[in-house]
Each structure stands twice: as structure tokens, then as C-alpha cells.
């Protein structure tokens, strides 16, 4: 079965429903990248982010993170930047998440930055839930 067909099956079933552990990197990475593009086209952005993360495609995560950022979809931007571990982008998106009331996501960002003081500050002052859904 060709990789694009497998990617289509993954996109239809969902990334969390597939066990990739038995596949070689030569098969898994192109399949995950193809599935991510399909997820993205289907507006299943979280699955696209997960797929590119599993594929180790940091360049694509930065690209879509920047696109989400420019589109004011800060939660999705943050979730794209977290696996990349880009300190500058994470610091910037963390501040925006706080400003926009996306506290749960801001906590994830500051945990990735290992900024325990900010994590505590957010939890104590704002809680752990995202105020704005759909971000």
C-alpha cells in the first residue's frame, strides 16, 4: 500500500487511533507528513500539529505556528511552537496567551520554558482554564 493511501486512512481514522511503533522511520515520517497535510486541509489542526510533531518536522511546525500567529489563532500557534522549543517564539506566544485569556495554553508554554514562577503566577491569579475557546 502506498504512503499517500496510508496517510488518507490515518486522516480518516485520526492520529490518536494509530500505533506507529512497528513502522520504520523511512515509512513513518513521509506517512505522517502526508497525513498532516490532509488533516490541515480538513481543518483538523490539532491532528496536523500532532502528525508533524511525530514526524519531527520542526520546519513545518514553525511555518504553521507563524501562520496561526498571524491569523490570531494563538492557542494553535503555541501548540505548534511547543514541540519546536523555540524560546523566542514561546516567550512571545506565552505573553499573548495570557493577554487573550488562554491560560491553560500559557501554562503549557511556560512549563516548556521551565519558568516555574510564571506557571505559579498564572495558576494563582487566573486559573488553569482557557477563557477563550476556539483559539
Secondary structure, DSSP 8 states (H G I E B T S, - for coil): --HHHHHHHHHHH-GGG---TTS-HHHHHHHHHHHHHHHHHTT-HHHHHHHHHHHT-HHHHHHHHHHHHHTT-HHHHHHHHHTTT-HHHHHHHHHHHHHHTBHHHHHHHHHHTT-HHHHHHHHHHH-SSBSSTT-
